[in-house]
Amino acid sequence: MAYVNTSRAASFGLADRFAAALQSVKAAMSRRAIYTQTVRELNALSPRELADLGIALSQISEIAHEAAYGK
């Protein structure tokens, strides 16, 4: 009985690794921009508006982190 194995080892060249690193940096910058924008928008609200939303001032950073990076 004969067996054929056609699997290949994945090889990534320097260009592929550079592209992956660049994509990772772009994704990190995008997540950071979401975090910063969320903090800015929540800090712009008055204490009354935050209370209406059920958000304490001390929770702004945590909420922004969750919005940008997930739980």
N, C-alpha and C positions, 0 to 999 in steps of 0.2 A: 504494500500500500504506500502511495506517495503522498507527501505533504508539501504544500507550497506556503511559504511565509512571505507576505508582501509588505510587511510593516517597515516604516522608515523612522529613523530618529529625527526629531525636529531639530533643525539647526537654524539658529538665528544669527544673521550677519550683524556687523557693526551698525549698518543703516537701520535695521529692524529694531535693534536695542535702543538706538538714539531716538527713533520715532516713538517707541513705547515710553521712553523717559519723558519726552516732550509732551506726549498725551497725558501722562500722569501729572506733570506740572500744571498743564492747562486745567485739568479737572480740579486740582487742589486750589488753584487761583479762583476758579468759578465758585467752588464751595465757600471759600473765604469771602468772596464778594457777596454771596447770599447772606452769610453771617453778619457782615458789616452793615448791609442794607437793613436787615431785620432789626439789629440793635438801634440803628439810626431812627428808623420809623417808630419803634416802640418808645424810645427816649423822647420823641417829639410829642407824644401824647401827654395830656395832663393827668395828674393823679386821679381825677374824677373819671376820665375816660378809661384809664387802666383798671380802676375799680369796677367799672361797668363790664369790662371784659373778664373780670376775675383774675387779673394779673397783679401781683405785687411787684414793686420796683426791684426787689432782690431777685426776681425770677426772670428778668429780661435776658440776661446772659444765657441762662439755661434754655430758655425758649428759642433763642436765636441759634444756639448750638444744635438743638434738636431739628430745627428747620433746615439747617445747612448740612448736617452730617447724619441725621437720623438718630434713633435711640441707641 
